[in-house]
Structures are given as structure tokens and as C-alpha cells.
């Protein structure tokens, strides 16, 4: 199975291999996904999407699936 865009982006933010980011991973299960990494992820998403994330989007961003949903 090919990695999703969310897995790739999160792996880039966490500076780890994409194999270390499971497709159904979450903040609780992905090593290194702490509050600082979460802010780096938000910045990477905003850059990729060319827009600011809403407060609601930031609060709902808890899993790889959530990242994939934002990336469309």
C-alpha cells in the first residue's frame, strides 16, 4: 500500500521515515507527535494549502486521516 499524502507530510514534519507513520496513526500512537510537532504540522499544512487553518481545523487535527482529509 502506498503511503498517503498525510503520512508523507507528517513524516517530513517529524523527520522520520514514512514507514514510522501508520495510515491510521494519531497523536497518541505516532512517536514524536507532540505539541511542538503539532504546531510544525499546522505550519506545513498552511503552506501546502496556501491558507490559514481555522481554529476548528486545528482542534480537529488529531490523526493521519484528519491530515489526509484537509489535503483533499
Secondary structure, 3 states (H helix, E strand, C coil): CCCCHHHHHHHHHHCCCHHHCCCCCECCCCCCCCHHHHHHHHHHHHHHHCCCCCHHHHHHCCEHHHHHHHHC
